[in-house]
Amino acid sequence: MKKTTNIALASAVTGLIALAGTAMTTSTAVAAEAKEKCYGVAKAGKNDCATKTSSCAGTSKTDNQKDAFIMVPKGLCDRLAGGSTSSS
């Protein structure tokens, strides 16, 4: 009887681990899709990627630099003062 209990417990734990892995993969995919680049709102040195005038993330020279962006939740950029989804 003890062997049956151990098998049932192992099966339950394995199922929970598989379920947790699926949930984390799904939430990561949704989070990645729900972001957009927002230009013109990054503080100096806080941009997420290279710009026309700087070589890598974190190197923008001025606040609100027009070609520097940060990733924000989709739809938020249009509500930020000075925010734009294009670098022009």
Phi and psi restraints in degrees (range 20) as a CNS / XPLOR table:
assign (resid 1 and name C) (resid 2 and name N)
       (resid 2 and name CA) (resid 2 and name C) 1.0 -65.3 20.0 2
assign (resid 2 and name N) (resid 2 and name CA)
       (resid 2 and name C) (resid 3 and name N) 1.0 -36.1 20.0 2
assign (resid 2 and name C) (resid 3 and name N)
       (resid 3 and name CA) (resid 3 and name C) 1.0 -64.3 20.0 2
assign (resid 3 and name N) (resid 3 and name CA)
       (resid 3 and name C) (resid 4 and name N) 1.0 -39.5 20.0 2
assign (resid 3 and name C) (resid 4 and name N)
       (resid 4 and name CA) (resid 4 and name C) 1.0 -64.4 20.0 2
assign (resid 4 and name N) (resid 4 and name CA)
       (resid 4 and name C) (resid 5 and name N) 1.0 -40.0 20.0 2
assign (resid 4 and name C) (resid 5 and name N)
       (resid 5 and name CA) (resid 5 and name C) 1.0 -64.2 20.0 2
assign (resid 5 and name N) (resid 5 and name CA)
       (resid 5 and name C) (resid 6 and name N) 1.0 -43.0 20.0 2
assign (resid 5 and name C) (resid 6 and name N)
       (resid 6 and name CA) (resid 6 and name C) 1.0 -63.2 20.0 2
assign (resid 6 and name N) (resid 6 and name CA)
       (resid 6 and name C) (resid 7 and name N) 1.0 -40.4 20.0 2
assign (resid 6 and name C) (resid 7 and name N)
       (resid 7 and name CA) (resid 7 and name C) 1.0 -65.8 20.0 2
assign (resid 7 and name N) (resid 7 and name CA)
       (resid 7 and name C) (resid 8 and name N) 1.0 -42.9 20.0 2
assign (resid 7 and name C) (resid 8 and name N)
       (resid 8 and name CA) (resid 8 and name C) 1.0 -63.7 20.0 2
assign (resid 8 and name N) (resid 8 and name CA)
       (resid 8 and name C) (resid 9 and name N) 1.0 -41.6 20.0 2
assign (resid 8 and name C) (resid 9 and name N)
       (resid 9 and name CA) (resid 9 and name C) 1.0 -65.8 20.0 2
assign (resid 9 and name N) (resid 9 and name CA)
       (resid 9 and name C) (resid 10 and name N) 1.0 -43.5 20.0 2
assign (resid 9 and name C) (resid 10 and name N)
       (resid 10 and name CA) (resid 10 and name C) 1.0 -62.6 20.0 2
assign (resid 10 and name N) (resid 10 and name CA)
       (resid 10 and name C) (resid 11 and name N) 1.0 -40.7 20.0 2
assign (resid 10 and name C) (resid 11 and name N)
       (resid 11 and name CA) (resid 11 and name C) 1.0 -64.0 20.0 2
assign (resid 11 and name N) (resid 11 and name CA)
       (resid 11 and name C) (resid 12 and name N) 1.0 -41.4 20.0 2
assign (resid 11 and name C) (resid 12 and name N)
       (resid 12 and name CA) (resid 12 and name C) 1.0 -64.7 20.0 2
assign (resid 12 and name N) (resid 12 and name CA)
       (resid 12 and name C) (resid 13 and name N) 1.0 -43.7 20.0 2
assign (resid 12 and name C) (resid 13 and name N)
       (resid 13 and name CA) (resid 13 and name C) 1.0 -64.2 20.0 2
assign (resid 13 and name N) (resid 13 and name CA)
       (resid 13 and name C) (resid 14 and name N) 1.0 -43.0 20.0 2
assign (resid 13 and name C) (resid 14 and name N)
       (resid 14 and name CA) (resid 14 and name C) 1.0 -61.1 20.0 2
assign (resid 14 and name N) (resid 14 and name CA)
       (resid 14 and name C) (resid 15 and name N) 1.0 -41.8 20.0 2
assign (resid 14 and name C) (resid 15 and name N)
       (resid 15 and name CA) (resid 15 and name C) 1.0 -63.1 20.0 2
assign (resid 15 and name N) (resid 15 and name CA)
       (resid 15 and name C) (resid 16 and name N) 1.0 -41.1 20.0 2
assign (resid 15 and name C) (resid 16 and name N)
       (resid 16 and name CA) (resid 16 and name C) 1.0 -65.7 20.0 2
assign (resid 16 and name N) (resid 16 and name CA)
       (resid 16 and name C) (resid 17 and name N) 1.0 -39.7 20.0 2
assign (resid 16 and name C) (resid 17 and name N)
       (resid 17 and name CA) (resid 17 and name C) 1.0 -64.0 20.0 2
assign (resid 17 and name N) (resid 17 and name CA)
       (resid 17 and name C) (resid 18 and name N) 1.0 -43.4 20.0 2
assign (resid 17 and name C) (resid 18 and name N)
       (resid 18 and name CA) (resid 18 and name C) 1.0 -63.5 20.0 2
assign (resid 18 and name N) (resid 18 and name CA)
       (resid 18 and name C) (resid 19 and name N) 1.0 -41.5 20.0 2
assign (resid 18 and name C) (resid 19 and name N)
       (resid 19 and name CA) (resid 19 and name C) 1.0 -64.2 20.0 2
assign (resid 19 and name N) (resid 19 and name CA)
       (resid 19 and name C) (resid 20 and name N) 1.0 -42.3 20.0 2
assign (resid 19 and name C) (resid 20 and name N)
       (resid 20 and name CA) (resid 20 and name C) 1.0 -64.0 20.0 2
assign (resid 20 and name N) (resid 20 and name CA)
       (resid 20 and name C) (resid 21 and name N) 1.0 -41.0 20.0 2
assign (resid 20 and name C) (resid 21 and name N)
       (resid 21 and name CA) (resid 21 and name C) 1.0 -62.6 20.0 2
assign (resid 21 and name N) (resid 21 and name CA)
       (resid 21 and name C) (resid 22 and name N) 1.0 -41.4 20.0 2
assign (resid 21 and name C) (resid 22 and name N)
       (resid 22 and name CA) (resid 22 and name C) 1.0 -65.0 20.0 2
assign (resid 22 and name N) (resid 22 and name CA)
       (resid 22 and name C) (resid 23 and name N) 1.0 -42.3 20.0 2
assign (resid 22 and name C) (resid 23 and name N)
       (resid 23 and name CA) (resid 23 and name C) 1.0 -63.3 20.0 2
assign (resid 23 and name N) (resid 23 and name CA)
       (resid 23 and name C) (resid 24 and name N) 1.0 -41.5 20.0 2
assign (resid 23 and name C) (resid 24 and name N)
       (resid 24 and name CA) (resid 24 and name C) 1.0 -67.9 20.0 2
assign (resid 24 and name N) (resid 24 and name CA)
       (resid 24 and name C) (resid 25 and name N) 1.0 -39.5 20.0 2
assign (resid 24 and name C) (resid 25 and name N)
       (resid 25 and name CA) (resid 25 and name C) 1.0 -64.1 20.0 2
assign (resid 25 and name N) (resid 25 and name CA)
       (resid 25 and name C) (resid 26 and name N) 1.0 -43.7 20.0 2
assign (resid 25 and name C) (resid 26 and name N)
       (resid 26 and name CA) (resid 26 and name C) 1.0 -64.4 20.0 2
assign (resid 26 and name N) (resid 26 and name CA)
       (resid 26 and name C) (resid 27 and name N) 1.0 -45.2 20.0 2
assign (resid 26 and name C) (resid 27 and name N)
       (resid 27 and name CA) (resid 27 and name C) 1.0 -67.6 20.0 2
assign (resid 27 and name N) (resid 27 and name CA)
       (resid 27 and name C) (resid 28 and name N) 1.0 -33.5 20.0 2
assign (resid 27 and name C) (resid 28 and name N)
       (resid 28 and name CA) (resid 28 and name C) 1.0 -66.2 20.0 2
assign (resid 28 and name N) (resid 28 and name CA)
       (resid 28 and name C) (resid 29 and name N) 1.0 -42.8 20.0 2
assign (resid 28 and name C) (resid 29 and name N)
       (resid 29 and name CA) (resid 29 and name C) 1.0 -64.8 20.0 2
assign (resid 29 and name N) (resid 29 and name CA)
       (resid 29 and name C) (resid 30 and name N) 1.0 -42.1 20.0 2
assign (resid 29 and name C) (resid 30 and name N)
       (resid 30 and name CA) (resid 30 and name C) 1.0 -64.9 20.0 2
assign (resid 30 and name N) (resid 30 and name CA)
       (resid 30 and name C) (resid 31 and name N) 1.0 -43.1 20.0 2
assign (resid 30 and name C) (resid 31 and name N)
       (resid 31 and name CA) (resid 31 and name C) 1.0 -63.2 20.0 2
assign (resid 31 and name N) (resid 31 and name CA)
       (resid 31 and name C) (resid 32 and name N) 1.0 -39.0 20.0 2
assign (resid 31 and name C) (resid 32 and name N)
       (resid 32 and name CA) (resid 32 and name C) 1.0 -66.8 20.0 2
assign (resid 32 and name N) (resid 32 and name CA)
       (resid 32 and name C) (resid 33 and name N) 1.0 -36.0 20.0 2
assign (resid 32 and name C) (resid 33 and name N)
       (resid 33 and name CA) (resid 33 and name C) 1.0 -76.9 20.0 2
assign (resid 33 and name N) (resid 33 and name CA)
       (resid 33 and name C) (resid 34 and name N) 1.0 -22.8 20.0 2
assign (resid 33 and name C) (resid 34 and name N)
       (resid 34 and name CA) (resid 34 and name C) 1.0 -94.6 20.0 2
assign (resid 34 and name N) (resid 34 and name CA)
       (resid 34 and name C) (resid 35 and name N) 1.0 23.9 20.0 2
assign (resid 34 and name C) (resid 35 and name N)
       (resid 35 and name CA) (resid 35 and name C) 1.0 -120.6 20.0 2
assign (resid 35 and name N) (resid 35 and name CA)
       (resid 35 and name C) (resid 36 and name N) 1.0 156.9 20.0 2
assign (resid 35 and name C) (resid 36 and name N)
       (resid 36 and name CA) (resid 36 and name C) 1.0 -146.0 20.0 2
assign (resid 36 and name N) (resid 36 and name CA)
       (resid 36 and name C) (resid 37 and name N) 1.0 157.9 20.0 2
assign (resid 36 and name C) (resid 37 and name N)
       (resid 37 and name CA) (resid 37 and name C) 1.0 -76.9 20.0 2
assign (resid 37 and name N) (resid 37 and name CA)
       (resid 37 and name C) (resid 38 and name N) 1.0 133.4 20.0 2
assign (resid 37 and name C) (resid 38 and name N)
       (resid 38 and name CA) (resid 38 and name C) 1.0 -122.6 20.0 2
assign (resid 38 and name N) (resid 38 and name CA)
       (resid 38 and name C) (resid 39 and name N) 1.0 111.1 20.0 2
assign (resid 38 and name C) (resid 39 and name N)
       (resid 39 and name CA) (resid 39 and name C) 1.0 -89.4 20.0 2
assign (resid 39 and name N) (resid 39 and name CA)
       (resid 39 and name C) (resid 40 and name N) 1.0 148.5 20.0 2
assign (resid 39 and name C) (resid 40 and name N)
       (resid 40 and name CA) (resid 40 and name C) 1.0 85.2 20.0 2
assign (resid 40 and name N) (resid 40 and name CA)
       (resid 40 and name C) (resid 41 and name N) 1.0 9.1 20.0 2
assign (resid 40 and name C) (resid 41 and name N)
       (resid 41 and name CA) (resid 41 and name C) 1.0 -123.5 20.0 2
assign (resid 41 and name N) (resid 41 and name CA)
       (resid 41 and name C) (resid 42 and name N) 1.0 -6.3 20.0 2
assign (resid 41 and name C) (resid 42 and name N)
       (resid 42 and name CA) (resid 42 and name C) 1.0 -72.5 20.0 2
assign (resid 42 and name N) (resid 42 and name CA)
       (resid 42 and name C) (resid 43 and name N) 1.0 141.3 20.0 2
assign (resid 42 and name C) (resid 43 and name N)
       (resid 43 and name CA) (resid 43 and name C) 1.0 -76.7 20.0 2
assign (resid 43 and name N) (resid 43 and name CA)
       (resid 43 and name C) (resid 44 and name N) 1.0 157.8 20.0 2
assign (resid 43 and name C) (resid 44 and name N)
       (resid 44 and name CA) (resid 44 and name C) 1.0 -54.3 20.0 2
assign (resid 44 and name N) (resid 44 and name CA)
       (resid 44 and name C) (resid 45 and name N) 1.0 129.1 20.0 2
assign (resid 44 and name C) (resid 45 and name N)
       (resid 45 and name CA) (resid 45 and name C) 1.0 77.4 20.0 2
assign (resid 45 and name N) (resid 45 and name CA)
       (resid 45 and name C) (resid 46 and name N) 1.0 8.2 20.0 2
assign (resid 45 and name C) (resid 46 and name N)
       (resid 46 and name CA) (resid 46 and name C) 1.0 -118.9 20.0 2
assign (resid 46 and name N) (resid 46 and name CA)
       (resid 46 and name C) (resid 47 and name N) 1.0 12.9 20.0 2
assign (resid 46 and name C) (resid 47 and name N)
       (resid 47 and name CA) (resid 47 and name C) 1.0 -71.3 20.0 2
assign (resid 47 and name N) (resid 47 and name CA)
       (resid 47 and name C) (resid 48 and name N) 1.0 157.0 20.0 2
assign (resid 47 and name C) (resid 48 and name N)
       (resid 48 and name CA) (resid 48 and name C) 1.0 -89.6 20.0 2
assign (resid 48 and name N) (resid 48 and name CA)
       (resid 48 and name C) (resid 49 and name N) 1.0 -16.8 20.0 2
assign (resid 48 and name C) (resid 49 and name N)
       (resid 49 and name CA) (resid 49 and name C) 1.0 -154.1 20.0 2
assign (resid 49 and name N) (resid 49 and name CA)
       (resid 49 and name C) (resid 50 and name N) 1.0 175.6 20.0 2
assign (resid 49 and name C) (resid 50 and name N)
       (resid 50 and name CA) (resid 50 and name C) 1.0 -61.6 20.0 2
assign (resid 50 and name N) (resid 50 and name CA)
       (resid 50 and name C) (resid 51 and name N) 1.0 154.3 20.0 2
assign (resid 50 and name C) (resid 51 and name N)
       (resid 51 and name CA) (resid 51 and name C) 1.0 -123.6 20.0 2
assign (resid 51 and name N) (resid 51 and name CA)
       (resid 51 and name C) (resid 52 and name N) 1.0 -178.0 20.0 2
assign (resid 51 and name C) (resid 52 and name N)
       (resid 52 and name CA) (resid 52 and name C) 1.0 -66.0 20.0 2
assign (resid 52 and name N) (resid 52 and name CA)
       (resid 52 and name C) (resid 53 and name N) 1.0 -26.4 20.0 2
assign (resid 52 and name C) (resid 53 and name N)
       (resid 53 and name CA) (resid 53 and name C) 1.0 -111.9 20.0 2
assign (resid 53 and name N) (resid 53 and name CA)
       (resid 53 and name C) (resid 54 and name N) 1.0 0.7 20.0 2
assign (resid 53 and name C) (resid 54 and name N)
       (resid 54 and name CA) (resid 54 and name C) 1.0 -139.8 20.0 2
assign (resid 54 and name N) (resid 54 and name CA)
       (resid 54 and name C) (resid 55 and name N) 1.0 152.4 20.0 2
assign (resid 54 and name C) (resid 55 and name N)
       (resid 55 and name CA) (resid 55 and name C) 1.0 -89.6 20.0 2
assign (resid 55 and name N) (resid 55 and name CA)
       (resid 55 and name C) (resid 56 and name N) 1.0 -16.1 20.0 2
assign (resid 55 and name C) (resid 56 and name N)
       (resid 56 and name CA) (resid 56 and name C) 1.0 -157.9 20.0 2
assign (resid 56 and name N) (resid 56 and name CA)
       (resid 56 and name C) (resid 57 and name N) 1.0 177.3 20.0 2
assign (resid 56 and name C) (resid 57 and name N)
       (resid 57 and name CA) (resid 57 and name C) 1.0 -60.3 20.0 2
assign (resid 57 and name N) (resid 57 and name CA)
       (resid 57 and name C) (resid 58 and name N) 1.0 144.9 20.0 2
assign (resid 57 and name C) (resid 58 and name N)
       (resid 58 and name CA) (resid 58 and name C) 1.0 78.1 20.0 2
assign (resid 58 and name N) (resid 58 and name CA)
       (resid 58 and name C) (resid 59 and name N) 1.0 18.2 20.0 2
assign (resid 58 and name C) (resid 59 and name N)
       (resid 59 and name CA) (resid 59 and name C) 1.0 -122.3 20.0 2
assign (resid 59 and name N) (resid 59 and name CA)
       (resid 59 and name C) (resid 60 and name N) 1.0 13.2 20.0 2
assign (resid 59 and name C) (resid 60 and name N)
       (resid 60 and name CA) (resid 60 and name C) 1.0 -64.0 20.0 2
assign (resid 60 and name N) (resid 60 and name CA)
       (resid 60 and name C) (resid 61 and name N) 1.0 145.8 20.0 2
assign (resid 60 and name C) (resid 61 and name N)
       (resid 61 and name CA) (resid 61 and name C) 1.0 -90.0 20.0 2
assign (resid 61 and name N) (resid 61 and name CA)
       (resid 61 and name C) (resid 62 and name N) 1.0 -29.2 20.0 2
assign (resid 61 and name C) (resid 62 and name N)
       (resid 62 and name CA) (resid 62 and name C) 1.0 -132.2 20.0 2
assign (resid 62 and name N) (resid 62 and name CA)
       (resid 62 and name C) (resid 63 and name N) 1.0 157.6 20.0 2
assign (resid 62 and name C) (resid 63 and name N)
       (resid 63 and name CA) (resid 63 and name C) 1.0 -63.6 20.0 2
assign (resid 63 and name N) (resid 63 and name CA)
       (resid 63 and name C) (resid 64 and name N) 1.0 144.5 20.0 2
assign (resid 63 and name C) (resid 64 and name N)
       (resid 64 and name CA) (resid 64 and name C) 1.0 59.8 20.0 2
assign (resid 64 and name N) (resid 64 and name CA)
       (resid 64 and name C) (resid 65 and name N) 1.0 29.1 20.0 2
assign (resid 64 and name C) (resid 65 and name N)
       (resid 65 and name CA) (resid 65 and name C) 1.0 -58.9 20.0 2
assign (resid 65 and name N) (resid 65 and name CA)
       (resid 65 and name C) (resid 66 and name N) 1.0 128.2 20.0 2
assign (resid 65 and name C) (resid 66 and name N)
       (resid 66 and name CA) (resid 66 and name C) 1.0 -62.9 20.0 2
assign (resid 66 and name N) (resid 66 and name CA)
       (resid 66 and name C) (resid 67 and name N) 1.0 -29.1 20.0 2
assign (resid 66 and name C) (resid 67 and name N)
       (resid 67 and name CA) (resid 67 and name C) 1.0 -99.2 20.0 2
assign (resid 67 and name N) (resid 67 and name CA)
       (resid 67 and name C) (resid 68 and name N) 1.0 3.5 20.0 2
assign (resid 67 and name C) (resid 68 and name N)
       (resid 68 and name CA) (resid 68 and name C) 1.0 -97.2 20.0 2
assign (resid 68 and name N) (resid 68 and name CA)
       (resid 68 and name C) (resid 69 and name N) 1.0 138.1 20.0 2
assign (resid 68 and name C) (resid 69 and name N)
       (resid 69 and name CA) (resid 69 and name C) 1.0 -129.0 20.0 2
assign (resid 69 and name N) (resid 69 and name CA)
       (resid 69 and name C) (resid 70 and name N) 1.0 162.8 20.0 2
assign (resid 69 and name C) (resid 70 and name N)
       (resid 70 and name CA) (resid 70 and name C) 1.0 -129.4 20.0 2
assign (resid 70 and name N) (resid 70 and name CA)
       (resid 70 and name C) (resid 71 and name N) 1.0 154.0 20.0 2
assign (resid 70 and name C) (resid 71 and name N)
       (resid 71 and name CA) (resid 71 and name C) 1.0 -85.7 20.0 2
assign (resid 71 and name N) (resid 71 and name CA)
       (resid 71 and name C) (resid 72 and name N) 1.0 129.4 20.0 2
assign (resid 71 and name C) (resid 72 and name N)
       (resid 72 and name CA) (resid 72 and name C) 1.0 -131.8 20.0 2
assign (resid 72 and name N) (resid 72 and name CA)
       (resid 72 and name C) (resid 73 and name N) 1.0 161.5 20.0 2
assign (resid 72 and name C) (resid 73 and name N)
       (resid 73 and name CA) (resid 73 and name C) 1.0 -58.4 20.0 2
assign (resid 73 and name N) (resid 73 and name CA)
       (resid 73 and name C) (resid 74 and name N) 1.0 140.5 20.0 2
assign (resid 73 and name C) (resid 74 and name N)
       (resid 74 and name CA) (resid 74 and name C) 1.0 -54.8 20.0 2
assign (resid 74 and name N) (resid 74 and name CA)
       (resid 74 and name C) (resid 75 and name N) 1.0 131.1 20.0 2
assign (resid 74 and name C) (resid 75 and name N)
       (resid 75 and name CA) (resid 75 and name C) 1.0 96.3 20.0 2
assign (resid 75 and name N) (resid 75 and name CA)
       (resid 75 and name C) (resid 76 and name N) 1.0 -17.2 20.0 2
assign (resid 75 and name C) (resid 76 and name N)
       (resid 76 and name CA) (resid 76 and name C) 1.0 -75.7 20.0 2
assign (resid 76 and name N) (resid 76 and name CA)
       (resid 76 and name C) (resid 77 and name N) 1.0 -36.7 20.0 2
assign (resid 76 and name C) (resid 77 and name N)
       (resid 77 and name CA) (resid 77 and name C) 1.0 -56.5 20.0 2
assign (resid 77 and name N) (resid 77 and name CA)
       (resid 77 and name C) (resid 78 and name N) 1.0 -41.7 20.0 2
assign (resid 77 and name C) (resid 78 and name N)
       (resid 78 and name CA) (resid 78 and name C) 1.0 -63.7 20.0 2
assign (resid 78 and name N) (resid 78 and name CA)
       (resid 78 and name C) (resid 79 and name N) 1.0 -20.0 20.0 2
assign (resid 78 and name C) (resid 79 and name N)
       (resid 79 and name CA) (resid 79 and name C) 1.0 -94.1 20.0 2
assign (resid 79 and name N) (resid 79 and name CA)
       (resid 79 and name C) (resid 80 and name N) 1.0 -7.8 20.0 2
assign (resid 79 and name C) (resid 80 and name N)
       (resid 80 and name CA) (resid 80 and name C) 1.0 -88.8 20.0 2
assign (resid 80 and name N) (resid 80 and name CA)
       (resid 80 and name C) (resid 81 and name N) 1.0 136.0 20.0 2
assign (resid 80 and name C) (resid 81 and name N)
       (resid 81 and name CA) (resid 81 and name C) 1.0 -60.5 20.0 2
assign (resid 81 and name N) (resid 81 and name CA)
       (resid 81 and name C) (resid 82 and name N) 1.0 121.9 20.0 2
assign (resid 81 and name C) (resid 82 and name N)
       (resid 82 and name CA) (resid 82 and name C) 1.0 84.7 20.0 2
assign (resid 82 and name N) (resid 82 and name CA)
       (resid 82 and name C) (resid 83 and name N) 1.0 -4.6 20.0 2
assign (resid 82 and name C) (resid 83 and name N)
       (resid 83 and name CA) (resid 83 and name C) 1.0 -76.2 20.0 2
assign (resid 83 and name N) (resid 83 and name CA)
       (resid 83 and name C) (resid 84 and name N) 1.0 142.1 20.0 2
assign (resid 83 and name C) (resid 84 and name N)
       (resid 84 and name CA) (resid 84 and name C) 1.0 -146.5 20.0 2
assign (resid 84 and name N) (resid 84 and name CA)
       (resid 84 and name C) (resid 85 and name N) 1.0 144.5 20.0 2
assign (resid 84 and name C) (resid 85 and name N)
       (resid 85 and name CA) (resid 85 and name C) 1.0 -87.1 20.0 2
assign (resid 85 and name N) (resid 85 and name CA)
       (resid 85 and name C) (resid 86 and name N) 1.0 3.6 20.0 2
assign (resid 85 and name C) (resid 86 and name N)
       (resid 86 and name CA) (resid 86 and name C) 1.0 -127.7 20.0 2
assign (resid 86 and name N) (resid 86 and name CA)
       (resid 86 and name C) (resid 87 and name N) 1.0 153.0 20.0 2
assign (resid 86 and name C) (resid 87 and name N)
       (resid 87 and name CA) (resid 87 and name C) 1.0 -85.3 20.0 2
assign (resid 87 and name N) (resid 87 and name CA)
       (resid 87 and name C) (resid 88 and name N) 1.0 2.3 20.0 2
